[in-house]
Amino acid sequence: MLSAALPRRHVVAPASVLFGVGSWGLGHATRDLPLILGLLGAGHRVTVLGSGTSLALLRRELGERCRYLEIPGMRVPLGRTPFRFYFKYTLTLPLIWWETLRQRAFVQRLLAAEHFDVVVSDNRYGVWSWRVPSILIAHGLRFIAPGRNHLLELGLEWVNARCFRGFRWIAVPDFERNDLSGDLSHGLRFYDHGKIAYLGLLSSVEPADVPQDLDMFISISGPEPQRTLLERQVLRQLPRLQAHGLVALGRPQSAPLPDIAGWHIAPYLDRRQQASAMNRCRLAVVRGGYTTLMELAALGKPAVLIPTPGQTEQEYLASYQEGLGHFFQAEQQALDLSRVAHGRPPNPYQPAHLTGASVHRFLDLVDSC
């Protein structure tokens, strides 16, 4: 895991920072962890605004070094087909707007009652202010529509650009060139490019000099029922594989399970155990979430990406990265572990710099506010 103390910087006046963390999955919390550690190492005071498992993870990692406030998260619809996605999104849109307005009202009351010098928001779209300099952390500046409906994508990019205009900076956890996110945050038409700052990758998993004693590390995750469907696909294939390794089921409350044909089955791995497994494996088989992609890139680890069906961002990222030769992709329903067990991408991704440099770029943005 990321070391607790990043290099300190000279700070003329320590700032009070309100840091809103997205709650849909753990990826936002784990990528924000090095940024918050960087703020603390630079002498700033940090109040973390979040909810659910992501807030719990940051509490465990940061302890009493931060103050924590809980605020409900935003629901995100999924659909197995484009029609189902559009239908669910249409039904959910009023709730999304209402939840965003509730967040914004909460933040405005907080800013009126307390003094903050900077507001940082990782996909918490109601966490910003016209009065207090605000920084948005986001890699999805353009929405990837099911079926790549370009007219819809252009329209939603315009909407996003309008909604984000109150932020002084938009900090993208990616590189401007040799990028990881592709169309999600590049080739933009409606944003003020002078406000976009590409930080580089953010990973709370660091490379470790450990034996590569796992042929594969398979991490099963995602919303139900897709998590369970992937688990069934994986477990029934293990006895036929000419390989050994570790499978993490993503079920924190489950009892221990017996090994299967030389494979250790772990109901759940905490962050440190997950980081160890990623370092030890020769090949990772994982969901295609963006934070996971950054962690793989930081480790230089070959991987097979299995997008969650109906999650268009993951489907796009897996296809985009496979097209560049950096990673492989596999559809959940057609997953064949025997075919990917010894796969190696032809052109492994080489980041221009690692997380430490990205954190310093972020601290420069905070100082500029």
C-alpha positions in Angstrom: 0.0 0.0 0.0 0.9 3.6 -0.3 3.3 4.8 2.3 1.8 6.9 5.0 4.2 9.9 4.4 4.7 11.4 1.0 7.5 13.9 0.5 6.7 17.1 2.4 6.5 20.4 0.6 7.1 24.0 1.8 3.7 25.5 2.6 3.4 29.3 3.3 -0.1 29.1 4.8 -1.6 25.7 5.6 -5.1 25.5 4.1 -8.3 24.0 5.4 -9.6 21.7 2.7 -13.0 20.1 2.3 -12.6 16.9 0.3 -15.7 15.2 -1.1 -15.2 11.6 -2.1 -17.5 9.7 -4.5 -19.3 6.7 -2.9 -20.1 4.4 -5.8 -17.6 1.7 -5.3 -14.2 1.9 -3.6 -12.2 3.2 -6.6 -12.7 6.9 -5.8 -11.6 6.4 -2.2 -8.5 4.5 -3.1 -7.4 7.0 -5.8 -8.1 9.9 -3.4 -6.0 8.3 -0.6 -2.6 9.5 -2.0 -4.0 12.9 -2.6 -5.3 13.3 0.9 -2.0 11.9 2.3 -0.2 14.5 0.1 -2.4 17.3 1.6 -1.7 16.1 5.1 2.1 15.8 4.4 2.1 19.4 3.1 0.6 20.6 6.3 -3.0 21.2 5.2 -6.0 20.3 7.3 -8.5 18.0 5.7 -12.2 17.3 6.3 -13.4 14.3 4.3 -17.0 14.3 3.1 -18.3 10.9 2.0 -20.5 7.9 2.8 -20.7 4.1 2.9 -17.7 1.8 2.3 -15.6 4.4 0.7 -15.7 6.6 3.8 -15.1 3.6 6.0 -12.0 2.7 4.0 -10.6 6.2 4.4 -11.3 6.2 8.1 -9.3 3.0 8.5 -6.4 4.3 6.4 -6.2 7.9 7.7 -7.4 7.5 11.3 -7.5 10.7 13.4 -5.5 12.7 10.9 -8.7 13.9 9.2 -12.1 15.0 10.3 -15.0 13.0 8.7 -18.6 14.1 7.7 -21.1 11.7 6.2 -23.4 12.7 3.3 -25.5 10.3 1.2 -24.1 9.2 -2.1 -25.5 9.3 -5.6 -27.1 6.3 -7.3 -25.9 5.2 -10.7 -28.2 3.1 -13.0 -27.0 0.0 -14.8 -28.5 -1.9 -17.7 -27.6 -5.1 -19.5 -28.7 -3.6 -22.8 -28.7 -0.1 -24.2 -32.5 0.0 -24.0 -32.5 -1.0 -20.3 -29.9 1.5 -19.5 -31.8 4.4 -21.2 -35.0 3.3 -19.5 -33.4 3.1 -16.0 -31.4 6.3 -16.5 -34.6 8.2 -17.5 -36.4 7.0 -14.5 -33.5 7.7 -12.2 -32.6 11.1 -13.5 -34.9 13.1 -11.3 -33.5 11.3 -8.2 -29.9 12.0 -9.4 -30.7 15.7 -9.7 -32.5 15.8 -6.4 -29.6 14.1 -4.6 -27.1 16.5 -6.2 -29.2 19.5 -5.0 -29.4 18.0 -1.5 -25.6 17.6 -1.5 -25.1 21.2 -2.7 -27.5 22.6 -0.1 -25.6 20.7 2.6 -22.2 22.0 1.4 -23.5 25.6 1.2 -24.7 25.4 4.8 -21.3 23.9 5.9 -19.3 26.6 4.1 -21.5 29.3 5.6 -20.9 27.9 9.1 -17.2 27.0 8.8 -14.2 28.4 7.0 -12.6 26.4 4.2 -9.9 27.6 1.9 -10.3 25.0 -0.9 -13.1 22.5 -1.8 -12.1 19.3 -3.6 -14.7 17.0 -5.1 -14.1 13.6 -6.6 -17.3 12.9 -8.6 -19.4 14.6 -5.9 -21.0 17.0 -8.3 -22.8 19.0 -5.5 -19.6 19.6 -3.6 -18.4 23.0 -4.9 -18.8 26.7 -4.3 -18.7 30.0 -6.3 -17.1 31.6 -3.2 -14.5 29.0 -2.3 -12.0 27.9 -5.0 -13.1 24.4 -6.0 -11.3 21.5 -7.7 -13.1 18.7 -9.5 -11.3 15.3 -9.8 -12.8 13.3 -12.7 -11.8 11.1 -15.5 -15.3 10.8 -17.1 -15.7 14.3 -18.6 -17.5 12.7 -21.5 -20.1 10.1 -21.0 -19.8 6.9 -23.1 -23.3 6.1 -24.3 -24.4 2.6 -25.0 -23.8 1.8 -28.6 -21.6 4.9 -28.8 -24.5 7.2 -29.7 -22.3 10.2 -30.6 -25.1 12.8 -30.7 -26.1 11.8 -27.2 -22.4 11.9 -26.1 -22.0 15.4 -27.5 -25.1 16.6 -25.8 -24.1 15.1 -22.4 -20.6 16.5 -22.7 -22.1 19.9 -23.2 -24.3 19.4 -20.1 -21.3 18.2 -18.1 -19.2 21.2 -19.2 -22.0 23.6 -18.2 -22.5 21.8 -14.8 -18.7 21.9 -14.1 -18.1 25.6 -15.0 -18.1 26.6 -11.3 -14.9 24.6 -10.6 -11.7 26.6 -10.8 -9.8 23.4 -11.9 -10.8 20.1 -13.4 -8.0 17.6 -12.3 -7.9 14.5 -14.5 -6.2 11.4 -13.1 -4.6 10.6 -16.5 -1.9 11.8 -18.9 -2.6 14.3 -21.6 -0.8 12.0 -24.0 -0.3 8.2 -23.9 -3.5 8.2 -22.0 -5.5 5.6 -20.1 -9.0 7.0 -20.4 -9.3 7.7 -24.1 -12.5 9.5 -25.1 -13.6 9.8 -21.5 -11.4 12.8 -21.0 -9.7 13.6 -24.3 -10.8 15.3 -27.5 -13.2 17.4 -25.6 -15.3 20.1 -27.5 -17.2 22.1 -24.9 -14.8 22.5 -22.0 -12.5 25.4 -21.2 -9.2 23.7 -21.8 -7.4 26.3 -19.7 -9.1 24.8 -16.6 -8.2 21.2 -17.3 -5.1 19.8 -15.6 -3.9 16.3 -16.4 -2.3 14.9 -13.2 -1.2 11.5 -14.3 -2.2 8.2 -12.7 -3.2 7.8 -9.1 -2.6 4.5 -7.4 -2.6 3.5 -3.7 -0.9 0.3 -4.7 2.9 0.5 -5.0 5.2 -2.0 -6.7 6.8 -4.4 -4.3 9.9 -6.7 -4.7 8.1 -10.0 -3.9 8.2 -13.4 -5.5 5.8 -13.9 -8.5 4.3 -17.1 -6.9 0.8 -16.8 -8.3 0.1 -17.7 -11.9 -3.1 -15.7 -11.7 -5.0 -13.4 -9.3 -8.7 -13.3 -10.1 -10.7 -10.5 -8.4 -14.4 -10.9 -8.5 -16.4 -7.7 -7.9 -19.1 -5.5 -9.2 -22.8 -4.9 -8.4 -25.2 -7.8 -8.0 -26.3 -9.9 -9.8 -23.2 -9.5 -12.0 -20.8 -10.3 -9.2 -22.4 -13.6 -8.6 -22.7 -14.5 -12.3 -18.9 -13.9 -12.7 -18.2 -16.0 -9.5 -20.0 -18.9 -11.0 -18.2 -18.6 -14.3 -14.8 -18.6 -12.5 -15.3 -21.3 -9.9 -16.6 -23.9 -12.4 -13.5 -23.5 -14.6 -10.8 -23.7 -11.9 -10.5 -27.5 -11.8 -9.6 -27.6 -15.6 -6.9 -25.0 -15.4 -3.2 -25.9 -15.7 -2.3 -23.1 -13.3 -2.7 -22.1 -9.7 -3.4 -18.9 -7.9 -5.8 -16.9 -5.8 -9.4 -16.0 -6.3 -11.0 -13.1 -4.2 -14.8 -13.4 -4.2 -15.6 -9.9 -2.9 -17.9 -11.2 -0.2 -16.8 -9.7 3.1 -19.4 -11.5 5.3 -18.8 -15.0 3.9 -17.2 -17.9 5.7 -13.9 -19.4 4.5 -14.1 -21.7 1.6 -12.0 -24.8 0.7 -9.3 -24.6 -2.0 -10.1 -25.8 -5.5 -7.5 -27.7 -7.4 -4.6 -25.7 -6.1 -6.5 -22.4 -6.1 -6.9 -20.6 -2.8 -10.4 -19.1 -2.5 -10.6 -16.0 -0.4 -14.1 -14.6 0.4 -12.6 -11.2 0.7 -9.3 -9.4 0.7 -8.6 -6.1 2.4 -6.7 -3.4 0.6 -3.2 -4.6 1.8 -4.0 -8.2 0.9 -5.3 -7.1 -2.5 -2.1 -5.1 -3.1 0.0 -8.1 -2.2 -1.9 -10.4 -4.5 -1.5 -7.9 -7.4 2.2 -7.7 -6.9 2.6 -11.5 -6.6 0.6 -12.5 -9.6 2.0 -13.0 -13.2 -1.5 -12.2 -14.6 -4.4 -10.4 -13.1 -8.0 -11.1 -14.1 -10.2 -8.2 -12.9 -13.1 -5.9 -13.6 -12.2 -3.0 -15.9 -12.8 -0.1 -13.5 -10.7 3.0 -14.0 -9.0 2.9 -10.6 -8.0 -0.8 -11.2 -6.6 0.2 -14.6 -4.4 2.8 -12.9 -3.2 0.3 -10.3 -2.3 -2.2 -13.0 -0.4 0.5 -15.0 1.5 1.6 -11.9 2.6 -2.1 -11.3 3.3 -2.8 -14.9 1.1 -5.8 -14.6 -0.5 -7.7 -17.5 -4.2 -8.2 -17.1 -7.4 -9.5 -18.6 -10.2 -6.9 -18.1 -13.8 -8.2 -17.7 -16.2 -5.3 -17.9 -19.4 -5.4 -15.8 -22.2 -6.0 -18.4 -24.1 -2.8 -19.0 -21.5 -0.6 -17.5 -20.5 1.3 -20.6 -17.4 3.0 -19.2 -15.8 -0.3 -18.3 -16.8 -1.8 -21.7 -15.2 1.2 -23.5 -12.0 1.2 -21.4 -11.4 -2.6 -22.0 -12.0 -2.3 -25.7 -9.8 0.9 -25.9 -6.9 -0.6 -24.0 -7.0 -3.9 -25.9 -6.9 -1.9 -29.1 -3.7 -0.3 -27.9 -2.2 -3.6 -27.0 -1.9 -2.8 -23.3 -4.4 -5.2 -21.8 -6.7 -8.0 -22.9 -10.5 -8.0 -22.6 -13.0 -10.8 -22.1 -16.8 -10.8 -22.0 -18.2 -12.1 -18.8 -20.5 -14.7 -20.5 -17.7 -15.9 -22.8 -14.9 -16.0 -20.3 -12.5 -18.9 -20.9 -9.7 -18.9 -18.3 -7.8 -21.7 -20.0 -7.2 -19.4 -23.0 -6.1 -16.4 -21.0 -4.0 -18.2 -18.4 -0.7 -17.6 -20.2 -1.6 -14.5 -22.1 0.7 -11.5 -22.3 -0.2 -8.2 -23.9 2.1 -7.3 -26.8 2.6 -3.7 -25.7 2.5 -3.2 -21.9 1.5 0.3 -20.8 4.4 2.5 -19.7 3.3 5.5 -17.6 5.2 8.7 -18.0 5.4 9.1 -14.2 4.0 7.4 -11.1 1.7 8.5 -8.3 4.2 10.7 -6.4 4.6 13.1 -9.3 0.8 13.2 -9.8 0.3 14.1 -6.2 2.7 17.0 -6.5 0.8 18.3 -9.6 -2.4 18.2 -7.5 -0.7 20.1 -4.6 0.4 22.8 -7.1 -3.3 23.2 -8.1 -4.3 23.5 -4.4 -1.5 26.1 -3.8 -2.7 28.1 -6.9 -6.2 28.5 -5.3 
